[in-house]
Amino acid sequence: MDIKKAVNGIWALTLHSLKGLLLSRKVVITFLVTLFVVAVMGYAGAQDVDALYAGTNLMDVLILFFFMPVMAMIFGSSLIRDEIDNKSITHVATSPLDRAFAYVGYYLPLALAVSVSMILITTAGFLSFFVQQGVTAAAVEVYLELTALVVIGAFAYSSLFLAASVWFKKPVFFGLFYAFIWEGFIGSIPGQIQKASIKHYLRSIGSEWIDHGDISEFDASSAGGSAAVIVVLAVFLLILGACVFREKELS
């Protein structure tokens, strides 16, 4: 296929999918999660606490640890299945664009939508806590570092959950298992098993960047090695998902 046509096709599908994601009911979920995070961190910010330590821990546990995989799961695990069910996938099935390229046209808007969602949640949580405690230069640095981590996480988790949406007929079950059981429980058990979760590598990078809170003392892998693992995993899942999508019966 001509490279220019492939790029144009990916761009068109990216815009179409991004519009669909940003105008879907998933935005309501983002809004509700944001309100929850604001309420929890706003309450914590009103207490007499060590601002940097407590604020960093809250954003780490509440946003990076819990809502990061959950939001990626909500946005990504049913993206392609939803389009198959409502027949909007027809334009992909009948398009001259190779389905492997079309798959990239789903991945990019998914990762962008999850990034925007998580940046909104992180920003709202940060402001609700630190406006009361004092927005210092150190607090802003923590915010920027955590924001970078959720963006990295958005691209990593999106590759996993989008692949799941073509592997499984009911991908939401896999998404719930991974987000709540694997990442939430198994990934927290001390020992080498932690390394089988994306969260471990995200927090390993964070432990190198962030100097406050429990994440700074995380028993981490090297930051460079963790970044390499995340990139390789995301690319591998993207290629594997694209190969399965190319052969998938879109009905």
C-alpha positions as CSV (number, residue, x, y, z in Angstrom):
1,M,0.0,0.0,0.0
2,D,1.1,3.5,-0.8
3,I,2.6,5.1,2.4
4,K,0.8,8.4,1.9
5,K,-2.6,6.7,1.5
6,A,-1.9,4.6,4.6
7,V,-1.0,7.7,6.6
8,N,-4.1,9.6,5.4
9,G,-6.2,6.5,6.2
10,I,-4.8,6.3,9.7
11,W,-5.3,10.0,10.3
12,A,-8.9,9.9,9.1
13,L,-9.7,6.9,11.3
14,T,-7.9,8.5,14.2
15,L,-10.1,11.6,14.0
16,H,-13.2,9.5,13.6
17,S,-12.4,7.4,16.7
18,L,-11.2,10.3,18.8
19,K,-14.4,12.1,18.2
20,G,-16.4,9.0,19.1
21,L,-14.5,8.5,22.3
22,L,-14.7,12.1,23.4
23,L,-18.4,12.3,22.7
24,S,-19.2,8.9,24.3
25,R,-20.7,8.1,27.7
26,K,-17.2,7.3,28.8
27,V,-16.7,11.1,29.3
28,V,-19.4,11.0,31.9
29,I,-17.4,8.3,33.8
30,T,-14.3,10.5,33.5
31,F,-16.3,13.4,35.1
32,L,-17.6,11.2,37.9
33,V,-14.1,9.8,38.6
34,T,-12.8,13.4,38.6
35,L,-15.4,14.4,41.2
36,F,-14.5,11.5,43.4
37,V,-10.8,12.3,43.3
38,V,-11.5,16.0,44.0
39,A,-13.7,15.0,47.0
40,V,-11.1,12.6,48.5
41,M,-8.1,14.8,47.9
42,G,-10.0,18.0,48.9
43,Y,-10.9,16.4,52.2
44,A,-7.3,15.2,52.7
45,G,-6.0,18.6,51.8
46,A,-8.0,20.2,54.6
47,Q,-6.3,18.0,57.2
48,D,-3.1,18.8,59.1
49,V,-0.6,16.7,57.2
50,D,2.8,16.8,55.6
51,A,1.7,18.3,52.3
52,L,4.3,16.9,50.0
53,Y,4.4,13.4,51.5
54,A,0.6,13.0,51.9
55,G,-0.3,14.7,48.5
56,T,2.2,12.6,46.6
57,N,1.0,9.4,48.2
58,L,-2.6,10.2,47.5
59,M,-1.9,10.9,43.8
60,D,0.3,7.8,43.6
61,V,-2.2,5.4,45.1
62,L,-5.5,6.9,44.0
63,I,-4.6,8.0,40.4
64,L,-1.5,6.2,39.2
65,F,-2.1,2.9,41.1
66,F,-5.9,2.6,40.9
67,F,-7.6,4.8,38.3
68,M,-4.8,4.6,35.6
69,P,-5.5,1.0,34.6
70,V,-9.2,1.3,35.3
71,M,-9.7,4.3,33.0
72,A,-7.7,2.6,30.2
73,M,-9.8,-0.5,30.7
74,I,-13.1,1.5,30.5
75,F,-12.0,3.3,27.3
76,G,-10.2,0.5,25.5
77,S,-11.5,-2.9,26.4
78,S,-14.7,-2.5,24.4
79,L,-13.6,0.0,21.7
80,I,-13.6,-2.3,18.7
81,R,-16.3,-4.6,20.1
82,D,-18.6,-1.6,20.4
83,E,-18.0,-0.6,16.8
84,I,-18.7,-4.2,15.7
85,D,-21.9,-4.3,17.7
86,N,-23.3,-1.0,16.4
87,K,-22.1,-1.7,12.8
88,S,-19.9,1.4,12.6
89,I,-17.0,-1.0,11.9
90,T,-18.4,-1.5,8.4
91,H,-16.4,1.5,7.0
92,V,-13.2,-0.3,8.1
93,A,-14.2,-3.7,6.8
94,T,-14.9,-2.2,3.3
95,S,-12.1,0.3,3.2
96,P,-9.0,-0.3,1.0
97,L,-6.9,0.6,4.0
98,D,-5.0,-2.5,5.4
99,R,-6.6,-3.5,8.7
100,A,-3.2,-3.5,10.4
101,F,-3.0,0.2,9.6
102,A,-6.6,0.7,10.6
103,Y,-5.8,-0.9,14.0
104,V,-3.2,1.9,14.6
105,G,-6.0,4.3,13.7
106,Y,-7.8,2.9,16.8
107,Y,-4.8,2.8,19.1
108,L,-3.7,6.4,18.7
109,P,-7.0,8.1,19.6
110,L,-7.5,5.6,22.4
111,A,-4.2,6.5,23.9
112,L,-4.8,10.2,23.4
113,A,-8.3,10.0,25.0
114,V,-7.0,8.1,28.0
115,S,-4.2,10.6,28.3
116,V,-6.6,13.6,28.3
117,S,-8.8,11.8,30.8
118,M,-6.0,11.0,33.2
119,I,-4.4,14.5,32.9
120,L,-7.8,16.0,33.8
121,I,-8.2,13.7,36.8
122,T,-4.6,14.3,37.9
123,T,-4.9,18.1,37.6
124,A,-8.2,18.2,39.5
125,G,-6.8,16.1,42.3
126,F,-3.6,18.1,42.5
127,L,-5.4,21.4,42.7
128,S,-8.1,20.2,45.2
129,F,-5.3,19.1,47.6
130,F,-2.5,21.6,47.1
131,V,-4.5,24.8,46.8
132,Q,-5.4,24.3,50.5
133,Q,-1.9,23.2,51.5
134,G,0.1,25.6,49.3
135,V,1.2,25.2,45.7
136,T,5.0,25.2,46.1
137,A,7.6,24.6,43.4
138,A,8.2,21.1,44.8
139,A,4.5,20.3,44.6
140,V,4.4,21.5,40.9
141,E,7.4,19.3,40.2
142,V,5.6,16.3,41.6
143,Y,2.5,17.1,39.6
144,L,4.5,17.4,36.3
145,E,6.3,14.1,37.0
146,L,3.0,12.2,37.8
147,T,1.4,13.7,34.8
148,A,4.2,12.4,32.6
149,L,3.7,9.0,34.2
150,V,0.0,8.8,33.5
151,V,0.6,9.8,29.9
152,I,3.2,7.0,29.6
153,G,0.7,4.7,31.3
154,A,-2.0,5.7,29.0
155,F,-0.1,4.5,25.9
156,A,1.1,1.3,27.7
157,Y,-2.3,0.3,29.0
158,S,-4.1,1.3,25.8
159,S,-2.0,-1.2,23.9
160,L,-3.0,-4.0,26.3
161,F,-6.7,-3.3,26.4
162,L,-7.1,-2.6,22.7
163,A,-5.4,-5.9,22.0
164,A,-7.8,-7.5,24.4
165,S,-10.7,-6.0,22.5
166,V,-9.8,-8.1,19.4
167,W,-8.6,-11.2,21.3
168,F,-11.8,-11.8,23.3
169,K,-15.5,-11.7,22.5
170,K,-16.2,-10.3,26.0
171,P,-13.0,-8.2,26.5
172,V,-14.5,-6.3,29.5
173,F,-14.1,-9.5,31.6
174,F,-10.4,-9.6,30.8
175,G,-10.2,-5.9,31.5
176,L,-11.9,-6.2,34.9
177,F,-9.6,-9.2,35.8
178,Y,-6.5,-7.4,34.8
179,A,-7.3,-3.9,36.3
180,F,-8.8,-5.1,39.6
181,I,-7.2,-8.5,40.3
182,W,-3.9,-8.7,38.5
183,E,-2.8,-5.1,38.9
184,G,-4.6,-4.5,42.1
185,F,-3.7,-7.6,44.0
186,I,-1.1,-9.8,42.4
187,G,1.0,-6.9,41.3
188,S,1.2,-5.7,44.9
189,I,2.6,-9.0,46.3
190,P,6.3,-8.6,47.2
191,G,8.8,-10.4,45.1
192,Q,9.5,-11.0,41.4
193,I,5.8,-11.5,40.5
194,Q,5.4,-7.7,40.6
195,K,7.4,-7.5,37.5
196,A,4.6,-9.1,35.6
197,S,2.5,-5.9,35.9
198,I,2.7,-2.7,33.9
199,K,2.3,-0.8,37.2
200,H,5.7,-2.1,38.5
201,Y,7.5,-0.5,35.6
202,L,5.6,2.8,35.8
203,R,6.3,3.1,39.5
204,S,10.0,2.2,38.9
205,I,10.3,5.2,36.6
206,G,8.4,7.3,39.1
207,S,10.8,6.3,41.9
208,E,13.7,7.7,39.9
209,W,11.8,11.0,39.2
210,I,9.9,11.7,42.4
211,D,11.7,12.5,45.6
212,H,8.7,12.5,47.9
213,G,6.2,9.9,49.3
214,D,6.3,6.2,49.3
215,I,6.9,5.9,45.6
216,S,10.4,7.5,46.1
217,E,11.3,4.4,48.2
218,F,9.7,1.8,45.9
219,D,11.7,-1.4,45.4
220,A,12.2,-0.7,41.8
221,S,13.8,-1.9,38.7
222,S,16.1,0.5,36.9
223,A,14.3,3.5,35.3
224,G,16.0,3.0,32.0
225,G,15.2,-0.7,31.9
226,S,11.6,-0.1,33.0
227,A,11.2,2.5,30.2
228,A,12.6,-0.1,27.7
229,V,10.2,-2.8,28.9
230,I,7.2,-0.5,28.6
231,V,8.1,0.6,25.0
232,V,8.9,-3.0,23.9
233,L,5.6,-4.3,25.5
234,A,3.5,-1.6,23.9
235,V,5.0,-2.1,20.5
236,F,4.7,-5.9,20.8
237,L,1.0,-5.7,21.9
238,L,0.3,-3.2,19.1
239,I,1.8,-5.5,16.4
240,L,0.1,-8.6,17.9
241,G,-3.2,-6.8,18.1
242,A,-2.9,-5.5,14.5
243,C,-2.1,-9.0,13.2
244,V,-5.2,-10.5,14.9
245,F,-7.4,-7.6,13.8
246,R,-6.3,-8.1,10.2
247,E,-7.6,-11.7,10.2
248,K,-10.7,-11.0,12.5
249,E,-14.2,-11.5,11.2
250,L,-15.8,-8.1,11.7
251,S,-19.4,-9.2,12.4
